[in-house]
């Protein structure tokens, strides 16, 4: 058992079954042993690879997307450019480089704010983005009020989810329990749920995701701006257990190594969009990642990179772009959701009518 597993087992032994949502919070955010507090696992040698690490075009296009939003809301200065969970700073670095060339007035107006709880990753970000004088925050609460542009790439999938399991006597909260001294999944207290589903079905809710979206959308509705969330999940809310753990780019048992593996769940875009609308904002999408990147001009950008690339690099550029946009890779599983002030025009790349 990991140190965190021992702590969780002791808590269950003392207090009883631990809801999945609390298990995830401990695994990801425990102050001493939480994965996102201690691990630096992005990249080919780590646990997972994100889109910005695959191709520079991803961050470049998102930077230019933000620049267009800024122009549409009246070119405010200063304007906060906020990234939630910025990893090693790769996306933001690519975005800033692109806007410095194409939209220098936007580059001069923006102030970089990074929401990051991992001290090791903050140092990585400092190396990549020191020239931009970023400000770091534990949460959105300390980001100054005013117009803001928010980037959330693979952020919402890492927020804890509640799971409910349909048993013979109704819905119950899914929990982590002890069986023969080992962590296991089990059914906890009865839960109020009106969904009709077969016995054994599992449904998920993300209270943390809805709360984060509500806070972001309220600020965007009040102060103008936009958020672009790119993550993986279905178009519509559904049934199924999507909790997964990844270590060294391989799926592992979510209960096997608490604190050492990345835990995620599919993003419920429909519920996030509904939360944004309830907060007074407009929601666009979700749209497949491949569709959005094509609309934002990834083919033209890739062609320009290929023309200036060293001999032999053209194929690598094509492979990276395909990984981002093709339906059998990241192009369909990953989706984009945009949130704006209701009085703003549609965000670049999205259909003109908000959902």
C-alpha positions as CSV (number, residue, x, y, z in Angstrom):
1,X,0.0,0.0,0.0
2,X,1.1,3.6,-0.6
3,X,1.3,6.0,2.3
4,X,-2.0,7.5,1.2
5,X,-3.6,4.1,0.9
6,X,-2.7,3.4,4.5
7,X,-4.2,6.7,5.6
8,X,-7.4,6.0,3.6
9,X,-7.7,2.5,5.0
10,X,-7.4,3.9,8.5
11,X,-10.1,6.5,7.9
12,X,-12.5,3.9,6.5
13,X,-11.8,1.6,9.5
14,X,-12.6,4.5,11.8
15,X,-15.5,6.3,10.0
16,X,-16.9,3.7,7.6
17,X,-17.2,3.7,3.7
18,X,-15.6,6.6,1.9
19,X,-17.6,8.1,-1.0
20,X,-15.8,7.9,-4.3
21,X,-15.8,11.7,-4.6
22,X,-13.9,12.0,-1.3
23,X,-11.5,9.2,-2.3
24,X,-10.7,11.1,-5.5
25,X,-10.2,14.4,-3.6
26,X,-7.7,12.7,-1.3
27,X,-5.9,10.9,-4.2
28,X,-5.6,14.1,-6.2
29,X,-5.3,17.0,-3.7
30,X,-4.2,15.6,-0.3
31,X,-1.7,18.2,1.0
32,X,1.1,15.7,1.4
33,X,0.4,12.7,-0.8
34,X,-2.1,14.1,-3.5
35,X,-1.2,13.3,-7.1
36,X,-1.6,16.9,-8.3
37,X,0.4,18.2,-5.3
38,X,3.4,16.0,-5.8
39,X,3.7,14.5,-9.3
40,X,5.2,16.0,-12.5
41,X,3.8,13.4,-14.8
42,X,3.3,15.2,-18.2
43,X,5.2,14.2,-21.3
44,X,6.6,11.1,-23.0
45,X,8.4,10.0,-19.8
46,X,5.4,10.7,-17.6
47,X,1.9,9.3,-17.0
48,X,0.2,11.1,-19.9
49,X,0.7,13.4,-22.8
50,X,-1.7,16.4,-23.4
51,X,-2.4,18.1,-26.7
52,X,0.0,21.1,-26.2
53,X,2.8,18.5,-25.8
54,X,1.9,17.0,-29.2
55,X,2.0,20.1,-31.4
56,X,2.7,23.8,-30.9
57,X,-0.2,24.5,-33.2
58,X,-2.6,23.7,-30.4
59,X,-1.5,26.5,-28.1
60,X,-0.9,28.9,-30.9
61,X,-4.5,28.6,-32.2
62,X,-6.0,28.9,-28.7
63,X,-3.9,32.1,-28.2
64,X,-5.3,33.6,-31.4
65,X,-8.8,32.4,-30.4
66,X,-8.4,34.5,-27.2
67,X,-7.1,37.5,-29.1
68,X,-10.3,37.5,-31.3
69,X,-12.5,37.3,-28.2
70,X,-10.5,40.3,-26.7
71,X,-11.1,42.3,-29.9
72,X,-14.8,41.5,-29.8
73,X,-15.3,42.7,-26.2
74,X,-13.8,46.1,-26.9
75,X,-10.0,45.4,-26.4
76,X,-10.0,46.0,-22.6
77,X,-6.6,46.7,-20.9
78,X,-5.6,45.1,-18.8
79,X,-7.3,41.7,-19.4
80,X,-6.7,38.6,-17.4
81,X,-5.6,35.5,-19.4
82,X,-6.2,32.6,-17.0
83,X,-5.2,29.0,-17.5
84,X,-6.6,26.3,-15.2
85,X,-4.1,23.5,-14.6
86,X,-1.4,24.8,-17.0
87,X,0.9,21.7,-16.7
88,X,4.4,22.6,-17.8
89,X,3.4,25.9,-19.3
90,X,3.6,24.6,-22.9
91,X,0.2,25.7,-24.0
92,X,0.6,29.2,-22.6
93,X,4.1,29.6,-24.0
94,X,2.8,28.7,-27.5
95,X,-0.2,31.0,-27.1
96,X,1.9,34.0,-26.0
97,X,4.4,33.5,-28.8
98,X,1.6,33.5,-31.4
99,X,-0.2,36.5,-30.2
100,X,3.1,38.5,-29.8
101,X,3.6,38.1,-33.5
102,X,0.0,38.4,-34.8
103,X,-1.8,40.5,-32.1
104,X,0.9,42.6,-30.3
105,X,-1.7,45.0,-28.8
106,X,-3.4,42.0,-27.1
107,X,-0.1,40.7,-25.9
108,X,0.6,44.1,-24.3
109,X,-2.8,44.2,-22.6
110,X,-3.0,40.7,-21.2
111,X,-1.9,39.6,-17.7
112,X,-1.1,35.9,-17.2
113,X,-2.7,34.1,-14.3
114,X,-2.1,30.4,-13.6
115,X,-4.3,28.3,-11.4
116,X,-1.9,25.6,-10.1
117,X,-1.6,23.7,-6.8
118,X,1.6,21.7,-7.7
119,X,4.8,23.3,-6.5
120,X,7.0,21.3,-8.8
121,X,4.9,22.3,-11.8
122,X,4.9,25.9,-10.8
123,X,8.7,25.8,-11.1
124,X,8.3,24.3,-14.6
125,X,5.9,27.0,-15.5
126,X,8.3,29.6,-14.1
127,X,11.0,28.4,-16.4
128,X,8.7,28.4,-19.5
129,X,6.8,31.6,-18.7
130,X,9.1,33.7,-16.5
131,X,9.3,36.4,-19.3
132,X,5.5,36.8,-19.0
133,X,5.6,37.6,-15.3
134,X,2.7,35.2,-14.4
135,X,0.8,35.3,-11.2
136,X,0.0,32.0,-9.5
137,X,-3.2,31.1,-7.6
138,X,-4.6,28.2,-5.8
139,X,-8.1,29.0,-7.1
140,X,-10.0,31.6,-9.2
141,X,-11.0,33.5,-6.1
142,X,-7.7,35.4,-6.0
143,X,-7.7,36.4,-9.7
144,X,-8.5,40.1,-10.0
145,X,-12.0,41.0,-11.0
146,X,-12.5,42.4,-14.5
147,X,-12.6,41.0,-18.1
148,X,-11.1,37.5,-18.3
149,X,-10.2,34.9,-20.9
150,X,-10.0,31.4,-19.4
151,X,-8.3,28.3,-20.9
152,X,-9.1,24.9,-19.4
153,X,-7.4,22.1,-21.3
154,X,-7.9,18.7,-19.6
155,X,-8.9,20.4,-16.4
156,X,-12.5,19.3,-15.7
157,X,-11.7,15.6,-16.2
158,X,-9.5,15.8,-13.2
159,X,-12.2,17.0,-10.8
160,X,-13.7,14.5,-8.4
161,X,-17.0,12.8,-9.3
162,X,-19.8,11.3,-7.2
163,X,-20.9,7.9,-8.3
164,X,-24.2,6.3,-7.7
165,X,-24.9,2.6,-8.2
166,X,-28.3,1.1,-8.9
167,X,-28.9,-1.8,-6.4
168,X,-31.8,-4.1,-6.0
169,X,-33.2,-1.8,-3.3
170,X,-32.6,1.5,-5.2
171,X,-29.8,3.9,-5.8
172,X,-26.8,4.1,-3.4
173,X,-23.7,6.3,-3.2
174,X,-20.8,4.3,-4.5
175,X,-18.0,4.1,-1.9
176,X,-14.6,2.7,-1.2
177,X,-14.6,0.1,1.5
178,X,-12.3,-2.4,3.1
179,X,-12.5,-6.0,2.1
180,X,-9.9,-8.4,3.8
181,X,-7.8,-5.3,4.5
182,X,-7.7,-4.1,0.9
183,X,-9.5,-1.2,-0.7
184,X,-12.5,-2.2,-2.8
185,X,-15.6,-0.6,-4.3
186,X,-19.0,-1.0,-2.5
187,X,-22.4,0.5,-2.1
188,X,-23.0,3.1,0.7
189,X,-26.0,5.1,1.9
190,X,-29.2,5.3,-0.1
191,X,-29.3,8.2,-2.5
192,X,-32.2,10.2,-4.0
193,X,-32.1,9.6,-7.8
194,X,-35.0,9.4,-10.2
195,X,-33.1,7.9,-13.1
196,X,-34.6,4.6,-14.4
197,X,-31.8,2.2,-15.1
198,X,-31.0,-1.5,-14.7
199,X,-29.5,-3.0,-11.5
200,X,-25.7,-2.5,-11.5
201,X,-25.8,0.7,-13.5
202,X,-23.6,3.6,-12.4
203,X,-24.1,7.3,-12.9
204,X,-21.7,10.1,-12.2
205,X,-22.1,13.7,-11.1
206,X,-19.3,16.3,-10.7
207,X,-20.2,18.7,-8.0
208,X,-16.7,20.3,-8.1
209,X,-17.0,20.7,-11.9
210,X,-20.4,22.4,-11.7
211,X,-19.2,24.7,-8.9
212,X,-16.1,25.7,-10.9
213,X,-18.2,26.4,-14.0
214,X,-20.7,28.4,-12.0
215,X,-18.0,30.6,-10.6
216,X,-16.3,31.1,-13.9
217,X,-19.6,31.8,-15.8
218,X,-20.8,34.3,-13.2
219,X,-17.6,36.3,-13.6
220,X,-17.8,36.1,-17.4
221,X,-21.5,37.2,-17.4
222,X,-20.6,40.1,-15.1
223,X,-17.3,41.3,-16.5
224,X,-17.2,40.0,-20.1
225,X,-14.8,37.6,-21.6
226,X,-14.9,33.9,-22.4
227,X,-13.8,30.4,-21.4
228,X,-12.6,27.6,-23.6
229,X,-12.8,24.2,-22.1
230,X,-11.3,21.2,-24.0
231,X,-11.6,17.8,-22.5
232,X,-12.9,14.3,-23.2
233,X,-16.4,13.0,-22.7
234,X,-19.8,12.5,-24.4
235,X,-22.0,15.0,-26.0
236,X,-24.9,14.1,-23.7
237,X,-25.2,13.0,-20.1
238,X,-25.4,9.2,-19.8
239,X,-24.9,6.1,-17.7
240,X,-21.6,4.4,-17.0
241,X,-18.5,4.1,-14.9
242,X,-15.8,6.3,-16.5
243,X,-13.5,6.6,-13.5
244,X,-10.0,5.6,-14.6
245,X,-6.4,5.7,-13.4
246,X,-3.3,6.1,-15.5
247,X,0.3,5.6,-14.6
248,X,3.2,5.6,-17.0
249,X,0.7,5.9,-19.8
250,X,-1.0,2.6,-18.9
251,X,-4.4,2.2,-17.3
252,X,-4.2,0.8,-13.8
253,X,-6.6,-0.2,-11.0
254,X,-7.9,3.1,-9.5
255,X,-7.6,1.6,-6.0
256,X,-4.1,0.1,-6.4
257,X,-1.8,3.1,-5.8
258,X,-3.6,6.1,-4.4
259,X,-1.6,9.3,-4.8
260,X,0.7,7.8,-7.5
261,X,-1.7,7.4,-10.4
262,X,-3.7,10.1,-12.2
263,X,-7.5,9.7,-11.6
264,X,-9.9,11.1,-14.1
265,X,-13.5,10.7,-15.3
266,X,-15.3,11.8,-18.5
267,X,-16.6,15.3,-18.5
268,X,-20.3,15.8,-18.5
269,X,-20.4,18.7,-21.0
270,X,-24.2,18.9,-21.0
271,X,-24.3,19.6,-17.2
272,X,-21.4,22.1,-17.4
273,X,-23.2,24.0,-20.2
274,X,-26.4,24.0,-18.1
275,X,-24.5,25.4,-15.1
276,X,-23.0,28.2,-17.3
277,X,-26.5,29.2,-18.5
278,X,-27.9,29.2,-15.0
279,X,-25.1,31.6,-14.0
280,X,-26.2,34.0,-16.7
281,X,-23.7,33.2,-19.4
282,X,-24.1,31.7,-22.9
283,X,-22.7,28.3,-23.7
284,X,-21.6,27.1,-27.2
285,X,-20.9,23.4,-28.0
286,X,-19.6,20.9,-27.2
287,X,-17.9,20.7,-30.5
288,X,-15.4,17.9,-31.5
289,X,-11.9,19.0,-31.0
290,X,-11.0,18.1,-34.5
291,X,-13.8,20.3,-35.9
292,X,-12.8,23.3,-33.8
293,X,-9.1,23.1,-34.7
294,X,-9.9,22.7,-38.4
295,X,-12.2,25.8,-38.2
296,X,-9.4,27.8,-36.4
297,X,-7.0,27.0,-39.3
298,X,-4.8,24.2,-38.1
299,X,-4.3,22.9,-41.7
300,X,-2.8,26.3,-42.8
301,X,-0.7,26.5,-39.7
302,X,0.7,23.0,-40.2
303,X,1.5,23.7,-43.8
304,X,3.4,26.8,-42.8
305,X,5.4,24.8,-40.2
306,X,6.1,22.1,-42.8
307,X,7.5,24.7,-45.3
308,X,10.0,26.0,-42.8
309,X,10.8,22.7,-41.1
310,X,14.1,21.0,-41.4
311,X,14.4,18.1,-43.8
312,X,12.6,15.0,-42.4
313,X,10.4,16.9,-40.0
314,X,7.4,17.3,-42.3
315,X,6.2,13.8,-41.5
316,X,6.4,14.3,-37.8
317,X,4.3,17.5,-38.1
318,X,1.7,15.6,-40.1
319,X,1.5,12.8,-37.6
320,X,1.1,15.3,-34.7
321,X,-1.7,17.2,-36.4
322,X,-3.5,13.9,-37.3
323,X,-3.3,12.9,-33.6
324,X,-5.1,16.1,-32.7
325,X,-7.8,16.2,-35.3
326,X,-8.6,12.7,-36.7
327,X,-11.8,11.0,-35.5
328,X,-10.0,7.8,-34.5
329,X,-7.5,9.6,-32.4
330,X,-8.2,12.8,-30.3
331,X,-10.4,14.5,-32.8
332,X,-13.8,13.2,-31.7
333,X,-13.3,11.9,-28.1
334,X,-12.1,15.3,-27.1
335,X,-14.6,18.2,-27.3
336,X,-14.6,21.9,-26.8
337,X,-17.2,24.0,-24.8
338,X,-17.1,27.8,-24.9
339,X,-18.8,30.1,-22.4
340,X,-19.2,33.9,-23.1
341,X,-21.2,36.9,-21.9
342,X,-24.7,36.7,-23.5
343,X,-24.2,40.1,-25.3
344,X,-21.0,39.0,-27.1
345,X,-20.8,37.6,-30.6
346,X,-20.3,33.9,-31.1
347,X,-16.8,32.7,-30.2
348,X,-14.5,31.8,-33.1
349,X,-14.9,28.3,-34.5
350,X,-18.3,27.7,-32.9
351,X,-21.7,27.6,-34.5
352,X,-23.5,31.0,-34.3
353,X,-26.3,30.0,-31.9
354,X,-25.6,29.1,-28.3
355,X,-27.0,25.9,-26.9
